[in-house]
């Protein structure tokens, strides 16, 4: 797993990557996944629909 993080961060030396072990590899992985994940598109509804009706059908 550390070698995968090394590749993602593009570190030539594993010692550079090992600095991040104090953070926790799982936490670092989650942050990297969040960073590289594409943003979720905003959902737009046509005008004329009441916000309460959209929330009732699709949830908040």
C-alpha positions as a Python dict, from the first residue, in 0.01 Angstrom:
ca = {
    (1, 'X'): (0, 0, 0),
    (2, 'X'): (284, 241, 80),
    (3, 'X'): (433, 184, -264),
    (4, 'X'): (98, 277, -419),
    (5, 'X'): (90, 601, -219),
    (6, 'X'): (449, 664, -329),
    (7, 'X'): (342, 627, -692),
    (8, 'X'): (42, 857, -649),
    (9, 'X'): (255, 1125, -484),
    (10, 'X'): (531, 1070, -742),
    (11, 'X'): (804, 1035, -481),
    (12, 'X'): (1129, 888, -611),
    (13, 'X'): (1235, 772, -264),
    (14, 'X'): (1018, 570, -27),
    (15, 'X'): (1166, 765, 269),
    (16, 'X'): (994, 1078, 142),
    (17, 'X'): (662, 896, 141),
    (18, 'X'): (718, 746, 486),
    (19, 'X'): (687, 1095, 639),
    (20, 'X'): (313, 1063, 589),
    (21, 'X'): (284, 746, 797),
    (22, 'X'): (229, 945, 1114),
    (23, 'X'): (-91, 1077, 954),
    (24, 'X'): (-214, 726, 886),
    (25, 'X'): (-215, 565, 546),
    (26, 'X'): (-592, 518, 552),
    (27, 'X'): (-653, 886, 620),
    (28, 'X'): (-407, 985, 350),
    (29, 'X'): (-571, 745, 106),
    (30, 'X'): (-916, 891, 183),
    (31, 'X'): (-789, 1245, 130),
    (32, 'X'): (-622, 1151, -200),
    (33, 'X'): (-936, 975, -318),
    (34, 'X'): (-1142, 1280, -228),
    (35, 'X'): (-896, 1509, -403),
    (36, 'X'): (-886, 1309, -728),
    (37, 'X'): (-1258, 1227, -742),
    (38, 'X'): (-1447, 1429, -1002),
    (39, 'X'): (-1694, 1677, -855),
    (40, 'X'): (-2053, 1565, -846),
    (41, 'X'): (-2264, 1753, -1100),
    (42, 'X'): (-2523, 1992, -968),
    (43, 'X'): (-2878, 1875, -1023),
    (44, 'X'): (-3097, 2135, -1189),
    (45, 'X'): (-3468, 2107, -1233),
    (46, 'X'): (-3675, 2299, -1487),
    (47, 'X'): (-3835, 2615, -1360),
    (48, 'X'): (-4194, 2594, -1255),
    (49, 'X'): (-4152, 2315, -1001),
    (50, 'X'): (-4196, 2402, -635),
    (51, 'X'): (-3892, 2330, -419),
    (52, 'X'): (-4111, 2141, -170),
    (53, 'X'): (-4238, 1910, -447),
    (54, 'X'): (-3883, 1835, -569),
    (55, 'X'): (-3773, 1760, -214),
    (56, 'X'): (-4075, 1534, -158),
    (57, 'X'): (-3993, 1329, -469),
    (58, 'X'): (-3612, 1327, -467),
    (59, 'X'): (-3527, 1400, -103),
    (60, 'X'): (-3293, 1663, 32),
}
